[in-house]
Amino acid sequence: MTVPAERVEQARARMLELFPEGFEEVDSSGGVELVAYTDPGGEERLWHVFGGARAQDVAADWRDRWKAFHHPVRIGPLWIGPPWEEPPADATAVVIEPGRAFGTGAHPTTQQCIELLLELERGSLLDLGCGSGVLSISAAKLGFAPVVALDSDEPAVAATRANAEANGVDVDVSVADILRADLPESDIAVANITRRTLEALAPRLRSRTLIGSGYLPTEETELTGYRHVRRVTRDSWAADVYEAAE
């Protein structure tokens, strides 16, 4: 219902009594529109308290509509997608539950990192800023081992652990500040992070090969302690391969 500005405080108080779980306020030309998502019983209570209200049905599948934004992707032998999608029979599935941590496989930087990993000789791998764990899990599925994943965000670490378990792969994941923690040696390091963070991180790494992404093609390629091998770009994003300087 819409109430004039001079009645908003009183109407808001009544709405809190009726819908303590919450309601929506929208400014309109005639005052303020107060919106409750409720059932026919709640609509009846509104009529009794306010003497009228406009009702509009909400589609029954509204709780699941967000799923339409998450589409699977195919990168070489890997299929990366959410658990409600069915992977093709000829693919190695990486199932990622969309959640609070970054990384579902859909972002160009994630795809670039995986494409570059496909070209490398298998070995130990360090995932720096692991997010949902999509890169760590993909690497493990491709035969890289052991795989170590680090992130400073506890929900990201929890997501990586859960996704690794769901995919049946071994990933050693820990909470760590990658710019301060003692980083383990590895054959390959992958860092899908900002360019500034990558530049600060590079001198601390003990990895033979480094894949960096998460920045624009206009960014510099030089990194302390590393020799630039090549750059690939996609959809205004860049990814680089580096080898440790002799």
N, C-alpha and C positions, 0 to 999 in steps of 0.2 A: 504494500500500500504506500501511497505518497502522502506525507504530512507537511504542512507549512513550516517554515523555519522556526517560528515562535513556539511550535509544539514539539520540536525535535527532542528536547531533553526529557519531557514527560513520556513521549512515545518510546524513546530508547529504554527508559526504565521499565516500561511494561513489556517490551520485547525481551529484555533480560529475564524477566520473571517467566515468560512463556517459553523461551528458548535459551536456557542457560548455557547450552553447548555452543551457541554462537549464531549470529545472523549477519547479513550484509547491508551496508549503507552505501547508497549511490546518490550523488548530487544530481538534481534535476531542475528544470526551469521553474517548476511549481513548488519547490522545497527540497525535501530529502525522501528518497525512495528506500523503504525498509523491506528487505527480502529475507524470507525464511525458507529453507529447503526442508519440507515436512511432508506429512501424510494427511489424509482427509480429516483426521482428528485435530491436527494442528491448524488446518485451515478453518475448521469450525470454531476453534478457540479465538483465532484472529477476528472472525466475524463478531463474536460476542463482545470482545474487548474494544474493537475499533469501529464496529458497525459497518464493515465492508472490507473487501480485499479483492485483488485480481489474482486469478490462479492460472498457471500454465503448467502443463504436464512436462516432466523431464524424461528423456528417453531412458528406457529400462537398462540400457547397456552403458550408462554414463560412467560407471566405475571402471570400465575396461577400455574406454576410448583412448586413454593415453598409450595403450599398447600399439596403436596404429602408427605411432611415431618411431617405433623401433623396428627396423628392417634388417634381415640378415645380409651378410656380404660374403662373397667368395674371393679368397686371396690364395692363388695357387691351389695346393691341395686342401687348404683349410676352409671350412665353413664356419663363420662366426655369427651367432645369433642368440636371441632370447629363448628361454625354455619352452615357450608356447609355440614355437615354430619347429617344423620337422626338417632336419638336415637331409640332403640327398644321400643316396646310398654310396656314391663314389667319393665322398668327402670325409676328411677328418674333422669331426665336429668340435668346436670350442663354444660351449654354452655359457653365456654371461648373463647373469640376472641384473637388469638395470636397477640402479639404486643410487645411493648418495655419492659413490666414488666415480671419478671420471673414467670413461673408457668402455665403449660397447662394441668397438670395431668399426663403427660408422664414420668416425672422423678421419679426414685425409691423412693426418699425421700418424695415426695408428696404423693405417694401411701402408703408408710409406715405410715405416719401421719394419713391419712384417715382410714386405717385399724385399727389403734389403737383407733381412735375416735369412731369407730363403737362399741368397747367393753365397752365404758364408759357410766355411767349414765348421762342423759342429764342435762344440767345446763347452766349457763352463760359461755361465752367463749371469750378469748382474743387472737387475732392472731397477733403475734409480727414479723414484717417484712413481711407484707401481700402480696407483689408482685402484681400479677394479681388478687388476691382475691380468688383463687381457694379453699383454705382451709376454708376461712370464709364462702363462698357461700355453699360449701359442708356441713359445720357444720350447717348452717341455714336450709338447705334442710333436714338434719337428725334430726332436732328438737331442736338443741341447741339455747338458747336465754337467754338474749340478746347477740348479737355478736358484739364485738368491734375489729376493725382492725386498726393497726398502721404501718406506714412506713415513713422513712425519705426522700424517693424519691417521689417528687410530681407527676411525670408521673405514678408511681405505684399506688398512691392514686387515681388519675383520672381513671386509668384502673379498679381498684377495684370498684369504684362507678359505672362506666358504666356497668361492668359485673354484679354487684349486681342488678342494675335496669333491665337489660336484662333478668335476671333470676327470677325477681319478689320476691326478698327476702330483708329483712331489715338488713343492716349492717351499723353500726356507724363507719365510716372510717375517719381518720385524719392524717395529716402530723405530725410526732413526732420523735424525737431521743429517741429510746427506752432505751438508756443507760443514759439519763439525764431527761427525762420527768417523771412526777408523774404518775405512772401506776395505773389504777383502779383495785379494787379487782375483782376476778372472780373465778368461780368454777374450770375452766380448762384454762390453757394457752398452746398455741401451738407455737413453734418457730422453723421454718425450716431455720436455719442460721448456721454460722460457730461455731465450738466448743468453740473457744476463746470468741466469743461474748456471747454465752450461759452461759459460766462460769462467765463472768462479769455481766450478766443480772440477774442471779438466786437470788443473795442476795437482789435485789430490788423488787422481785415479791411478790404479795400477792394473790397467787393462790393455791388452795388445791391440784390440780393435774397439772403436767407439762409434756407435750410431747415435746421432743427435737429431732431434726434430722438435716441432712445437713453435716455430717462428717463421718469419716472412722471408721470401727470396731476396729481399733487399738487405738482409742482415749480412755481416761479415762472415767469412769462412775460417779465418785464422783462430787457432786455439793453442794455448800454451802447452807444450809437451807433445803435440800431435801434428802429424802431417796430413793435410787435406787430400783425400783420394778423389771424391766426386760428390756432386750435389744433384739431387732430383727434386722436381717441383710438381705440385698438383693443387689445383683449386686455390692458388695464392698462398700455399704453404710450402716450406722447404724441409728437406731432410739431407743430412750429410753423413758420409762415411769417412772415418779418420783411422790412421795407423799411428801407433806410438812412435815418436821420433827416436832415432838411434842415439 
